[in-house]
Amino acid sequence: MKKILILFFLFSFGVSSFSYSGPFSDEFSRCIVTKTTSQEKTDLVKWIYVTISFHPQLKEMSGITSDDVEMANIRVADYMTNVFAYKCKDEMMDAIEYEGEESAMEAFKLLGEIAMMEIMSEQNVSYASELFIQYLDEQFFEDIFAY
């Protein structure tokens, strides 16, 4: 069953990770990762939750208020301003100059990946992410992985 979970999460959350980056983008990414605080990771997690709650199929499940939306947006904007304009400005400017504007877009993807890693590493979320296994046809998957 662990193989199924690994494949599921690689497919669900890892697809966007397979992109080229050069040395300046790598340095920019390293800066973002090392200079993002625990509180900023929490802010990213909350912003993602708030943002996906706008999906029509999820909206009815959410009790998020307009104040919650505003606060999440303010906090993530503060974080992004701080990381791009102050903490990692030089690395960002080098990445854009030498590797193009796409390097900045890669940084935005990295922010999402950081938040998702933070979400999925939490013990309760990890536990909840495995609850569906009890409803799988185990024999079917065991047959697939037997080859």
C-alpha positions as CSV (number, residue, x, y, z in Angstrom):
1,M,0.0,0.0,0.0
2,K,2.9,2.4,0.6
3,K,3.8,2.2,-3.1
4,I,0.3,3.3,-4.0
5,L,0.6,6.3,-1.7
6,I,3.9,7.2,-3.0
7,L,2.7,7.1,-6.6
8,F,-0.4,9.0,-5.7
9,F,1.5,11.9,-4.1
10,L,4.2,12.0,-6.8
11,F,1.4,12.3,-9.4
12,S,-0.7,14.8,-7.4
13,F,1.9,17.1,-6.0
14,G,5.2,16.4,-7.8
15,V,4.2,16.9,-11.5
16,S,5.2,20.5,-11.5
17,S,8.6,19.9,-10.1
18,F,10.1,18.6,-13.3
19,S,11.4,21.8,-14.9
20,Y,14.8,23.2,-15.8
21,S,16.5,25.7,-13.7
22,G,19.9,27.2,-14.0
23,P,22.4,28.1,-11.3
24,F,20.9,31.6,-10.7
25,S,17.4,30.2,-10.4
26,D,18.8,27.5,-8.1
27,E,20.4,30.1,-5.9
28,F,17.1,32.1,-5.9
29,S,15.2,29.0,-4.9
30,R,17.7,28.2,-2.2
31,C,17.3,31.7,-0.8
32,I,13.5,31.4,-0.7
33,V,13.7,28.0,1.0
34,T,16.3,29.0,3.6
35,K,14.8,32.5,4.4
36,T,11.2,31.5,4.6
37,T,10.3,31.4,8.3
38,S,7.9,29.0,10.0
39,Q,5.3,31.7,10.4
40,E,5.6,32.5,6.6
41,K,5.1,28.8,5.8
42,T,1.9,28.9,8.0
43,D,0.8,32.0,6.1
44,L,1.3,30.2,2.8
45,V,-0.7,27.2,4.0
46,K,-3.6,29.4,5.1
47,W,-3.5,31.3,1.8
48,I,-3.7,28.1,-0.2
49,Y,-6.6,26.8,2.0
50,V,-8.5,30.1,1.6
51,T,-7.8,30.2,-2.2
52,I,-9.0,26.7,-2.9
53,S,-12.1,27.3,-0.8
54,F,-13.3,29.5,-3.6
55,H,-13.7,26.5,-5.9
56,P,-17.5,25.9,-6.4
57,Q,-17.3,22.3,-5.3
58,L,-15.5,23.3,-2.1
59,K,-17.2,26.6,-1.2
60,E,-20.1,24.9,0.6
61,M,-17.7,23.0,2.9
62,S,-15.9,26.1,4.0
63,G,-16.8,28.5,6.8
64,I,-14.2,31.0,5.7
65,T,-15.3,34.6,6.2
66,S,-14.4,37.7,4.2
67,D,-12.1,38.8,7.0
68,D,-10.3,35.4,6.8
69,V,-9.8,35.9,3.1
70,E,-8.5,39.5,3.5
71,M,-6.1,38.5,6.3
72,A,-4.7,35.5,4.3
73,N,-4.2,37.8,1.3
74,I,-2.5,40.5,3.4
75,R,-0.2,38.0,5.1
76,V,0.9,36.3,1.9
77,A,1.4,39.6,0.1
78,D,3.6,40.8,3.0
79,Y,5.6,37.6,2.8
80,M,6.0,37.8,-0.9
81,T,7.1,41.4,-0.8
82,N,9.5,40.7,2.0
83,V,11.1,37.7,0.3
84,F,11.3,39.2,-3.2
85,A,12.1,42.8,-2.4
86,Y,14.3,42.3,0.6
87,K,15.4,38.8,1.6
88,C,16.2,37.4,-1.9
89,K,16.2,40.5,-4.1
90,D,19.7,40.1,-5.3
91,E,19.2,36.4,-6.1
92,M,15.9,37.2,-7.9
93,M,17.5,40.0,-10.0
94,D,20.4,37.7,-11.0
95,A,18.0,34.9,-11.9
96,I,15.9,37.2,-14.1
97,E,18.9,38.9,-15.7
98,Y,20.7,35.7,-16.6
99,E,18.0,33.2,-17.0
100,G,14.9,35.2,-17.8
101,E,11.6,36.1,-16.3
102,E,10.6,32.4,-16.2
103,S,12.9,32.0,-13.2
104,A,10.5,34.3,-11.2
105,M,7.6,32.1,-12.2
106,E,9.5,29.1,-11.0
107,A,9.9,30.8,-7.7
108,F,6.1,31.1,-7.4
109,K,5.8,27.4,-8.1
110,L,8.3,26.8,-5.4
111,L,6.3,28.8,-2.9
112,G,3.3,26.6,-3.6
113,E,5.5,23.5,-3.2
114,I,6.8,24.7,0.1
115,A,3.3,25.3,1.4
116,M,2.1,21.9,0.2
117,M,5.1,20.2,1.8
118,E,4.2,22.0,5.0
119,I,0.6,20.9,4.8
120,M,1.3,17.3,4.0
121,S,4.0,16.9,6.6
122,E,1.6,17.7,9.4
123,Q,0.7,14.6,11.4
124,N,-3.1,14.9,11.2
125,V,-3.1,15.8,7.5
126,S,-0.8,12.8,6.8
127,Y,-3.1,10.6,8.7
128,A,-6.2,11.9,7.0
129,S,-4.5,11.5,3.6
130,E,-4.4,7.8,4.1
131,L,-8.0,7.3,5.2
132,F,-9.2,6.5,1.7
133,I,-7.0,3.4,1.6
134,Q,-9.6,1.4,3.6
135,Y,-12.0,1.7,0.6
136,L,-9.5,0.6,-2.1
137,D,-9.7,-2.7,-3.8
138,E,-6.4,-3.9,-2.3
139,Q,-6.3,-7.1,-4.4
140,F,-6.4,-5.1,-7.6
141,F,-3.5,-3.0,-6.6
142,E,-1.5,-5.9,-5.2
143,D,-1.9,-7.6,-8.6
144,I,-0.7,-4.5,-10.4
145,F,2.4,-4.2,-8.3
146,A,3.1,-7.9,-8.4
147,Y,4.6,-7.6,-11.9
